[in-house]
Amino acid sequence: MAFENKFIQQRIQKAQVLKEAGFNPYANDSKRNTTISKYLNVNDDIHNLEEKRDEKRHYTVSGRIKLQRIMGKASFIKIEDESGMLQVYVARDNLPEGFYNDIFKKNIEVGDIVEVEGYPFVTGHGELSLHAHSLKLLTKAIAPLPEKFHGVTDKEIRYRKRYLDLIMNAEVRKTFQIRSKVISLTRHFFEEKGFLEVETPMMHPIAGGANAKPFVTHHNALGIDRYLRIAPELYLKRLIVGGFEAVFEINRNFRNEGMDATHNPEFTSIEFYWAYKTYRDLIEITKDYFKYLFEHLDLPTILPYGDMEVDFDKFTEIPLIQSLTDIGGVPADVVNDKEKILDYLRSKNLEADAKMTLGYLQGELFDEFVEEKLINPTFITEYPVDLSPLARRNDENPDITERFELFIAGREIANAFSELNDPVDQYERFVAQGEAKEGGDDEAHEMDKDFVDALSYGMAPTAGQGIGIDRLVMLLTNEHSIRDVLLFPAMKPLAEGSKEDEIPEE
């Protein structure tokens, strides 16, 4: 039953008392004229005044009550808005007769949103505050906040009740402010480079653009199934065929796969495609992009990430096969021999699927022995063609592709390659992917005949890249779960009647 909690019932009763006394507990006529941060900045000079106050200055500030210290004839409250926290002095004799004792002390409490008007002064403890001439309730909170000082610490509650997490934990709000800035800066960076922002479909007739298992939905009007997109790649490259030479899209992708610290079923990325460029050009623009972010976010180039330090002044590059020996410690005579790789994996008590091709097994070696060791930004290049069904083959070595993945702090952040624009080669790779799907690989690409047709009209030599925004924000904010950088991460539903997410009352 809704609102059955006894503390909520008490607060509902207080809201009713306010209504009967002529005060709307859900008013909609706020007169706020400044934010808390602006108030504190503008009035910082009060500290230097002899009287430590200026009664000629008048401000109206609004925010949620986070702390109350009720006393006989006067009280202190702390209110918070998005920009900061402010202490407010509320005295009986400055308010209408009866308001302090009958309304403020009895019916206004922590969690309520109020508006206060008054002048700046500095307390005896040296804290810039506001001396209230009036106080008005804007919104009565009927659910009590969980605790006064420590916020919401239970991870499950934080993710399920993000609104409560944001109320109680200012640092969480900061993380999402940084996320917003990263997305905005990303957009501006590519626009300044001459890229055009575009929008492509979120529902696809074919699950393509990446090796991943899709979500399936049904379109009633057309009477056909559609796939939530796993990547926008094939549509963006159609636009390059059509004559646009530099395009990007920032949007969601959906993958019906497992969930862990770096994977959520829906995630945000930027993909961009650049005609008459190669993956070598993308390495350089990626370095420029990170430099741009760090300058505009005012971040030091050496950032902590857990117990690691990541130096963003030290971008390096190494081919995948070379990394297996130089970084992963795999014997040189093993890395290009399928049977030896299988034996080596088994010797390390790792699963070894004999059906895998040499390229896939090399990918397994990389995942097991190299990836987590890549702390500073590292471009891993020259991927086996088996692992890159949409990337262009290297002219000198057709077994590898002109591709890189960028790894930072042991995690993939970006994926890029010179695009395959040979329609016959692309068709043959789709055929091979189809055979893999028939063999049980439910993440393999399906044949996309329309995309092959598009390539048949000629796509300029092009380079393309995707950057995972969620993982990037994790890196910049020192967060170690993707759920901490998603406002509303995917969660397993609670069992009916579960008390698991109840918040302890004050």
Phi, psi and omega per residue, in radians:
M1 nan 2.356 -3.131
A2 -1.164 2.456 3.020
F3 1.103 0.489 -3.110
E4 -1.422 -0.302 3.123
N5 -0.993 2.351 -3.058
K6 -1.127 -0.575 3.130
F7 -1.220 -0.645 3.069
I8 -1.154 -0.707 3.106
Q9 -1.041 -0.717 3.119
Q10 -1.094 -0.708 -3.123
R11 -1.263 -0.620 3.054
I12 -1.055 -0.704 3.116
Q13 -1.103 -0.679 3.113
K14 -1.147 -0.644 3.071
A15 -1.086 -0.669 3.118
Q16 -1.172 -0.691 3.087
V17 -1.050 -0.744 3.127
L18 -1.084 -0.748 3.118
K19 -1.061 -0.775 -3.119
E20 -1.167 -0.432 3.107
A21 -1.521 0.003 3.087
G22 1.642 0.216 3.136
F23 -1.928 2.159 3.131
N24 -1.343 2.010 -3.119
P25 -1.296 -0.036 3.079
Y26 -2.365 1.050 -3.075
A27 -1.223 2.760 -3.115
N28 -2.418 0.726 -3.116
D29 -2.349 0.831 -3.119
S30 -1.095 2.452 3.114
K31 -2.004 0.393 -3.111
R32 -0.938 2.329 3.139
N33 -2.130 0.057 3.056
T34 -2.795 2.777 3.028
T35 -1.582 2.898 -3.124
I36 -1.125 -0.734 -3.121
S37 -1.118 -0.694 3.112
K38 -1.177 -0.692 3.098
Y39 -1.019 -0.812 -3.116
L40 -1.164 -0.674 -3.132
N41 -1.220 -0.808 -3.087
V42 -1.142 -0.569 -3.047
N43 -1.800 0.285 3.134
D44 -1.066 -0.467 -3.127
D45 -1.209 -0.212 3.126
I46 -1.031 -0.527 3.108
H47 -1.009 -0.492 -3.056
N48 -1.626 -0.137 -3.140
L49 -1.378 2.548 -3.118
E50 -1.088 -0.706 -3.107
E51 -1.441 -0.184 -3.126
K52 1.028 0.512 3.110
R53 -2.832 2.830 3.022
D54 -2.559 1.731 -3.057
E55 -1.326 -0.107 3.104
K56 -1.460 -0.276 3.119
R57 -1.573 2.386 -3.122
H58 -2.307 2.307 -3.116
Y59 -2.378 2.603 3.018
T60 -2.098 2.067 -3.046
V61 -2.164 2.520 3.134
S62 -2.206 2.651 3.089
G63 3.081 3.071 3.134
R64 -1.545 2.353 3.088
I65 -1.238 2.112 3.115
K66 -1.857 -0.291 -3.117
L67 -2.704 2.465 3.088
Q68 -2.313 2.330 2.979
R69 -2.170 1.655 -3.060
I70 -1.458 2.259 3.087
M71 -2.219 -3.053 -3.043
G72 -1.101 -1.181 -3.050
K73 -1.821 -0.107 -3.129
A74 -2.680 2.723 -3.135
S75 -2.498 2.825 2.981
F76 -2.015 2.398 2.966
I77 -2.217 2.704 2.996
K78 -2.037 2.221 3.127
I79 -2.009 2.650 -3.079
E80 -2.317 2.325 2.919
D81 -2.029 -2.987 -3.070
E82 -1.061 -0.456 -3.005
S83 -1.620 -0.324 -3.110
G84 2.905 -2.973 -3.071
M85 -2.057 2.490 -3.120
L86 -2.399 2.374 3.033
Q87 -1.519 2.373 -3.128
V88 -2.183 2.308 3.094
Y89 -1.685 2.120 -3.101
V90 -2.039 1.967 -3.096
A91 -1.942 2.461 -3.113
R92 -0.972 -0.772 -2.988
D93 -1.343 -0.149 3.087
N94 -1.653 -0.071 -3.090
L95 -1.958 2.845 3.116
P96 -0.961 2.626 -3.077
E97 -0.992 2.254 3.104
G98 1.509 -0.294 -3.045
F99 -1.152 -0.756 -3.065
Y100 -1.104 -0.870 -3.062
N101 -1.350 -0.711 -3.005
D102 -1.577 -0.529 -3.082
I103 -1.864 -1.043 -3.032
F104 -1.089 -0.933 -3.039
K105 -1.216 -0.533 -3.026
K106 -1.693 -0.508 -2.932
N107 -2.226 -0.059 3.087
I108 -2.000 2.279 -2.974
E109 -2.606 3.106 -3.126
V110 -0.988 2.339 -3.104
G111 1.816 -0.467 3.118
D112 -1.202 2.647 3.079
I113 -1.815 2.162 -3.039
V114 -2.232 2.885 3.045
E115 -2.158 2.267 -3.136
V116 -2.184 2.490 3.109
E117 -2.152 2.378 -3.130
G118 3.092 -2.800 -3.080
Y119 -2.150 2.794 -3.091
P120 -1.439 2.501 3.012
F121 -2.701 2.860 3.126
V122 -1.943 2.247 -3.122
T123 -1.282 2.978 3.104
G124 -1.071 -0.391 3.086
H125 -1.552 0.091 3.050
G126 1.474 0.322 -3.115
E127 -1.762 2.147 3.074
L128 -1.120 2.168 -3.031
S129 -2.360 -3.070 3.071
L130 -2.178 2.254 3.086
H131 -1.594 1.955 -2.990
A132 -1.381 2.302 2.949
H133 -1.672 -0.448 3.105
S134 -2.619 2.670 3.107
L135 -2.443 2.320 -3.098
K136 -2.311 2.330 3.050
L137 -1.367 2.213 3.072
L138 -1.736 -0.716 -3.118
T139 -2.529 2.166 3.068
K140 -1.497 2.137 3.070
A141 -1.544 2.012 -3.110
I142 -1.532 -0.264 3.046
A143 -1.722 2.204 -3.127
P144 -1.256 2.543 3.054
L145 -1.211 2.710 -2.987
P146 -1.183 -0.779 3.104
E147 -2.761 2.868 -2.961
K148 -1.421 -0.653 -2.912
F149 -2.007 -0.528 -2.919
H150 -1.813 -0.031 3.095
G151 1.235 -2.846 3.112
V152 -1.706 2.041 -3.073
T153 -1.859 -0.387 3.136
D154 -1.207 2.112 -3.043
K155 -1.040 -0.765 -3.106
E156 -1.070 -0.750 3.127
I157 -1.145 -0.725 -3.123
R158 -1.031 -0.749 -3.100
Y159 -1.313 -0.685 -3.101
R160 -1.297 -0.611 -3.115
K161 -2.057 1.118 -3.055
R162 -1.022 -0.588 3.117
Y163 -1.027 -0.673 3.128
L164 -1.261 -0.673 3.064
D165 -1.017 -0.765 -3.130
L166 -1.189 -0.641 3.097
I167 -1.079 -0.771 -2.957
M168 -1.581 -0.445 -3.012
N169 -2.095 1.743 -3.122
A170 -1.075 -0.587 -3.129
E171 -1.132 -0.516 3.094
V172 -1.168 -0.747 3.091
R173 -1.045 -0.666 3.138
K174 -1.093 -0.707 3.115
T175 -1.017 -0.761 -3.091
F176 -1.367 -0.400 2.981
Q177 -1.180 -0.706 3.083
I178 -1.122 -0.730 3.113
R179 -1.002 -0.810 3.138
S180 -1.054 -0.718 3.120
K181 -1.140 -0.682 3.122
V182 -1.057 -0.775 3.137
I183 -1.137 -0.759 3.128
S184 -1.109 -0.780 3.138
L185 -1.139 -0.645 3.101
T186 -1.063 -0.790 3.117
R187 -1.057 -0.827 -3.117
H188 -1.128 -0.683 -3.130
F189 -1.024 -0.863 -3.070
F190 -1.274 -0.571 3.051
E191 -1.110 -0.727 3.121
E192 -1.148 -0.433 3.092
K193 -1.469 -0.016 3.093
G194 1.646 0.216 3.116
F195 -1.443 2.619 3.093
L196 -1.794 2.222 3.080
E197 -1.393 2.312 -3.106
V198 -2.299 2.953 3.069
E199 -2.211 2.320 3.125
T200 -2.152 2.910 -3.011
P201 -1.065 2.565 3.043
M202 -1.663 -0.317 3.085
M203 -1.979 2.121 -3.031
H204 -1.963 2.562 3.045
P205 -1.291 -0.402 3.129
I206 -2.312 2.379 3.113
A207 -1.402 1.745 -3.072
G208 -2.463 3.027 3.094
G209 1.789 -0.238 3.113
A210 -2.924 2.805 3.050
N211 -1.474 1.750 -3.102
A212 -2.853 2.727 3.094
K213 -1.531 2.247 -3.029
P214 -1.590 2.871 2.875
F215 -1.526 2.479 -3.116
V216 -1.989 2.343 3.052
T217 -2.274 3.048 -3.087
H218 -2.210 2.298 3.107
H219 -1.665 1.900 -3.029
N220 -1.122 -0.773 -3.058
A221 -1.130 -0.685 3.141
L222 -1.522 -0.294 3.142
G223 1.203 0.557 -3.101
I224 -2.393 2.750 3.048
D225 -1.385 2.633 3.039
R226 -2.309 2.740 3.136
Y227 -1.981 2.233 2.985
L228 -1.085 2.380 -2.918
R229 -1.159 2.434 3.045
I230 -1.661 -0.299 3.057
A231 -2.965 2.611 3.133
P232 -1.559 0.081 -2.922
E233 -0.903 -0.897 -3.003
L234 -1.183 -0.510 3.072
Y235 -1.311 -0.692 3.136
L236 -1.126 -0.636 3.108
K237 -1.252 -0.495 3.018
R238 -1.060 -0.595 3.128
L239 -1.224 -0.570 3.052
I240 -1.151 -0.728 3.044
V241 -0.976 -0.721 -3.081
G242 -1.251 -0.167 3.050
G243 2.091 -0.228 2.988
F244 -1.212 2.457 -3.030
E245 -1.894 -0.202 3.115
A246 -2.712 1.906 -3.095
V247 -2.287 2.676 3.030
F248 -2.556 2.761 3.070
E249 -2.487 2.280 3.011
I250 -1.888 2.020 -3.082
N251 -2.954 -3.081 -3.069
R252 -1.536 2.576 2.933
N253 -2.162 2.762 -3.056
F254 -2.315 2.210 -3.139
R255 -2.354 2.170 -3.023
N256 -1.500 1.179 -3.013
E257 -2.290 -3.015 -3.118
G258 -1.160 2.844 3.121
M259 -2.048 2.320 3.064
D260 -2.670 -2.816 -3.034
A261 -1.101 -0.406 -3.106
T262 -2.111 0.114 -3.104
H263 -2.260 2.266 3.004
N264 -2.247 2.563 -3.081
P265 -0.993 -0.537 3.022
E266 -2.148 2.413 -3.073
F267 -2.569 2.830 -3.089
T268 -1.857 2.393 3.075
S269 -2.521 2.861 2.890
I270 -1.947 2.334 2.946
E271 -2.109 2.389 3.124
F272 -2.414 2.577 -3.075
Y273 -2.306 2.397 -2.904
W274 -2.388 1.902 -3.107
A275 -1.228 2.615 3.109
Y276 1.119 0.443 3.083
K277 -2.214 2.866 3.076
T278 -2.116 3.072 3.133
Y279 -1.120 -0.382 3.067
R280 -1.131 -0.672 3.080
D281 -1.140 -0.587 3.141
L282 -1.204 -0.560 3.063
I283 -1.042 -0.753 -3.105
E284 -1.226 -0.727 -3.130
I285 -1.211 -0.505 3.088
T286 -1.162 -0.731 3.071
K287 -1.068 -0.745 3.113
D288 -1.092 -0.696 -3.135
Y289 -1.072 -0.812 3.125
F290 -1.143 -0.698 3.094
K291 -1.054 -0.746 3.117
Y292 -1.071 -0.812 3.129
L293 -1.048 -0.836 -3.066
F294 -1.142 -0.656 3.112
E295 -1.157 -0.754 -3.051
H296 -1.448 -0.354 3.036
L297 -1.600 -0.073 -3.137
D298 0.970 0.872 3.140
L299 -1.842 2.543 2.996
P300 -1.191 2.654 -3.080
T301 -1.387 -0.163 2.993
I302 -1.927 1.986 -3.063
L303 -2.021 2.487 3.013
P304 -1.350 2.519 2.972
Y305 -2.473 1.759 -3.005
G306 1.085 -2.238 3.116
D307 -1.624 0.204 3.118
M308 -1.809 2.836 2.917
E309 -2.141 2.256 -3.109
V310 -1.891 2.163 -3.122
D311 -1.761 1.862 -3.086
F312 -1.429 0.072 2.964
D313 -1.590 -0.048 -3.049
K314 -2.099 1.257 3.008
F315 -1.428 2.279 3.089
T316 -2.204 3.005 -3.061
E317 -2.544 2.404 3.122
I318 -2.720 2.402 3.078
P319 -1.123 2.612 -3.062
L320 -1.011 -0.837 -3.094
I321 -1.091 -0.731 3.117
Q322 -1.115 -0.629 -3.128
S323 -1.120 -0.498 -3.125
L324 -1.082 -0.644 3.134
T325 -1.578 -0.836 -3.039
D326 -1.199 -0.617 -3.091
I327 -1.889 -0.734 -3.059
G328 -1.469 -0.267 3.118
G329 1.292 0.275 3.094
V330 -1.336 2.316 -3.135
P331 -0.966 2.440 -3.064
A332 -1.068 -0.540 -3.119
D333 -1.362 -0.083 -3.109
V334 -1.640 -0.650 -2.841
V335 -1.145 -0.365 -3.128
N336 -1.993 0.327 -3.120
D337 -2.200 1.990 -3.041
K338 -1.011 -0.825 -3.093
E339 -1.152 -0.664 3.127
K340 -1.188 -0.627 3.085
I341 -1.101 -0.777 3.125
L342 -1.035 -0.774 3.123
D343 -1.132 -0.694 -3.110
Y344 -1.140 -0.762 3.121
L345 -1.093 -0.755 3.129
R346 -1.113 -0.611 3.137
S347 -1.171 -0.359 3.105
K348 -1.723 0.241 -3.137
N349 1.040 0.656 3.108
L350 -1.957 2.601 3.122
E351 -1.132 2.429 3.139
A352 -2.357 1.908 -3.100
D353 -1.581 1.959 -3.091
A354 -1.138 -0.291 3.127
K355 -1.348 -0.266 -3.129
M356 -1.183 2.548 3.041
T357 -1.314 2.962 3.115
L358 -1.014 -0.764 -3.124
G359 -1.069 -0.746 3.127
Y360 -1.151 -0.654 3.124
L361 -1.182 -0.616 3.052
Q362 -1.130 -0.625 3.053
G363 -1.116 -0.657 3.081
E364 -1.098 -0.751 3.097
L365 -1.039 -0.754 -3.139
F366 -1.085 -0.824 -3.116
D367 -1.047 -0.673 -3.039
E368 -1.438 -0.630 -2.931
F369 -2.057 -0.171 -3.048
V370 -2.055 -0.862 -2.892
E371 -0.872 -0.876 -3.041
E372 -1.214 -0.209 3.138
K373 -1.561 -0.085 -3.085
L374 -1.554 1.562 -3.047
I375 -1.544 -1.072 3.060
N376 -1.239 2.742 -3.066
P377 -0.967 2.150 -3.066
T378 -2.322 2.174 3.044
F379 -1.564 1.981 3.029
I380 -1.593 2.126 -3.003
T381 -2.032 3.046 3.001
E382 1.005 1.046 3.123
Y383 -1.301 2.563 3.028
P384 -1.014 2.542 -3.076
V385 -1.115 -0.483 3.124
D386 -1.032 -0.582 -3.078
L387 -1.546 -0.006 -2.974
S388 -2.411 1.237 -3.023
P389 -1.185 -0.214 -3.121
L390 -1.988 0.040 -3.071
A391 -1.682 2.687 -3.115
R392 -1.310 2.402 3.053
R393 -1.189 2.610 3.036
N394 -1.290 2.349 -3.074
D395 -1.115 -0.592 -3.085
E396 -1.513 -0.511 -3.140
N397 -2.359 1.677 -3.049
P398 -1.193 -0.096 3.106
D399 -1.448 -0.204 3.136
I400 -2.129 2.833 -3.134
T401 -2.002 2.832 3.096
E402 -1.516 1.387 -2.996
R403 -2.433 2.647 2.917
F404 -2.422 2.719 2.868
E405 -2.138 2.434 3.112
L406 -1.713 2.188 3.115
F407 -2.020 2.374 3.087
I408 -2.445 2.358 -3.136
A409 0.935 0.637 3.077
G410 1.368 0.238 -3.095
R411 -2.365 2.568 3.073
E412 -1.245 2.291 3.121
I413 -1.973 -0.593 -3.061
A414 -2.541 2.715 3.123
N415 -2.403 2.290 -3.046
A416 -2.634 2.691 3.036
F417 -2.845 2.802 2.879
S418 -1.218 2.245 -2.979
E419 -1.358 2.519 3.025
L420 -1.256 2.153 3.107
N421 -2.190 0.214 3.032
D422 -1.544 1.921 -3.044
P423 -1.124 -0.568 3.138
V424 -1.209 -0.797 3.103
D425 -1.062 -0.752 3.136
Q426 -1.089 -0.729 3.121
Y427 -1.062 -0.784 -3.119
E428 -1.117 -0.629 3.126
R429 -1.234 -0.643 3.061
F430 -1.098 -0.678 3.103
V431 -1.067 -0.779 3.134
A432 -1.120 -0.658 3.100
Q433 -1.155 -0.665 3.096
G434 -1.088 -0.684 3.099
E435 -1.143 -0.666 3.101
A436 -1.129 -0.667 3.124
K437 -1.137 -0.745 3.104
E438 -1.111 -0.474 3.127
G439 -1.438 0.028 3.061
G440 1.999 -0.043 3.121
D441 -1.488 1.691 -3.069
D442 -1.381 0.048 3.067
E443 -1.795 -0.068 -3.108
A444 -1.211 2.706 3.129
H445 -1.188 2.592 2.945
E446 -1.610 2.817 3.037
M447 -1.128 2.214 3.069
D448 -2.018 1.537 -3.057
K449 -1.096 -0.654 -3.125
D450 -1.135 -0.631 3.116
F451 -1.180 -0.701 3.066
V452 -1.071 -0.732 3.084
D453 -1.026 -0.731 3.129
A454 -1.053 -0.801 3.120
L455 -1.078 -0.493 -3.130
S456 -1.101 -0.423 3.106
Y457 -1.458 -0.115 3.062
G458 1.733 1.989 3.013
M459 -1.935 2.222 3.122
A460 -0.956 2.634 3.035
P461 -0.927 2.217 -2.914
T462 -2.435 2.584 2.996
A463 -2.064 2.484 -3.127
G464 -2.392 2.676 -3.082
Q465 -2.608 2.587 2.996
G466 -2.163 2.428 3.112
I467 -2.204 2.214 3.118
G468 -1.356 1.952 -3.099
I469 -1.160 -0.691 -3.097
D470 -1.087 -0.845 -3.140
R471 -1.156 -0.606 3.096
L472 -1.102 -0.779 3.119
V473 -1.135 -0.692 3.054
M474 -0.939 -0.787 -3.102
L475 -1.122 -0.762 -3.058
L476 -1.316 -0.382 -3.098
T477 -1.911 0.093 3.126
N478 1.021 0.728 3.050
E479 -1.802 2.526 -2.999
H480 -2.031 0.086 3.004
S481 -2.276 2.360 3.134
I482 -1.067 -0.430 3.127
R483 -1.144 -0.410 -3.127
D484 -1.388 -0.148 3.097
V485 -2.063 0.126 3.023
L486 -1.933 2.233 -3.114
L487 -1.051 -0.738 -3.108
F488 -2.317 1.403 -3.129
P489 -1.213 2.777 3.090
A490 -1.157 2.348 -3.117
M491 -2.328 2.533 3.024
K492 -1.200 2.315 -3.122
P493 -1.053 2.525 3.050
L494 -1.243 2.574 3.053
A495 -1.113 2.534 -3.121
E496 -1.005 2.289 3.140
G497 1.438 0.079 -3.110
S498 -1.177 2.468 3.082
K499 -1.772 0.156 -2.991
E500 -1.008 -0.602 -3.049
D501 -1.777 0.272 3.101
E502 -1.215 2.494 -3.119
I503 -1.690 2.254 3.061
P504 -1.086 2.305 3.129
E505 -1.299 2.870 3.084
E506 -1.110 nan nan
